[in-house]
Amino acid sequence: MTDRCKKEAEILRKRRKELGLTQMEAAVRAGLVLQQYQRFEYGNQRLSNANMITALRVCAALELDPYCFVSNSGEMYDTDK
């Protein structure tokens, strides 16, 4: 797992927990099956590599700004700012 995968997974996991959601609840909110959502949160698949609809659904479900995952340079934004 790359550092970028780890960072994306960490963002998703942290935000889901902040919202008090289970993985199943986050998946349902995003319109995904549990296993598909888990691939993002476990770092097996990068959200920034998912198709745009899927990525936007996950961001909406977790109330995340999609820009926290990418910038013009391809580097992840620092979400702690």
C-alpha positions in Angstrom: 0.0 0.0 0.0 1.4 3.4 -1.0 1.6 6.4 1.3 -1.1 8.1 -0.7 -3.4 5.0 -0.3 -2.8 5.0 3.4 -3.5 8.8 3.7 -6.8 8.5 1.7 -7.9 5.5 3.8 -7.0 7.4 7.0 -9.1 10.4 5.9 -12.1 8.2 5.1 -11.9 6.2 8.3 -11.4 9.3 10.5 -14.3 11.2 9.0 -16.6 8.2 9.1 -15.9 7.8 12.8 -16.3 11.5 13.4 -19.8 11.2 12.0 -20.5 8.2 14.1 -21.2 5.9 11.2 -20.5 2.3 10.7 -18.9 1.2 7.4 -22.2 -0.2 6.3 -24.0 3.1 7.0 -21.3 5.0 5.1 -21.6 2.5 2.2 -25.4 2.8 2.1 -25.2 6.7 2.2 -22.8 6.5 -0.8 -24.9 4.0 -2.7 -22.2 1.3 -2.6 -22.1 -2.2 -1.4 -20.1 -2.7 1.8 -17.2 -4.5 0.1 -16.8 -1.7 -2.4 -16.7 1.0 0.4 -14.2 -1.1 2.4 -11.8 -1.3 -0.5 -11.4 2.5 -0.2 -11.2 2.6 3.6 -8.8 -0.3 3.8 -6.5 1.3 1.2 -7.0 -1.5 -1.3 -8.3 1.1 -3.9 -7.7 4.8 -4.0 -10.7 7.0 -4.0 -8.9 9.4 -6.2 -8.6 6.6 -8.8 -12.3 5.7 -8.6 -14.8 7.0 -11.3 -16.0 10.5 -10.6 -19.5 9.5 -9.6 -18.3 7.0 -7.0 -15.8 9.4 -5.5 -18.3 12.2 -5.3 -20.9 9.9 -3.7 -18.4 8.8 -1.0 -17.4 12.4 -0.4 -21.0 13.5 -0.1 -21.8 10.6 2.3 -19.0 11.6 4.5 -19.4 15.3 4.1 -15.9 15.7 2.7 -14.7 18.2 0.2 -13.5 16.2 -2.9 -10.6 18.6 -3.2 -9.1 17.2 -0.1 -8.0 14.2 -2.2 -6.4 15.9 -5.2 -4.8 19.2 -6.2 -3.6 20.5 -9.6 -0.2 19.0 -8.9 -1.6 15.6 -8.1 -0.6 15.9 -4.4 -3.1 15.5 -1.7 -4.2 18.5 0.2 -3.4 18.7 3.9 -6.8 18.1 5.6 -5.5 19.2 9.0 -5.4 22.9 7.9 
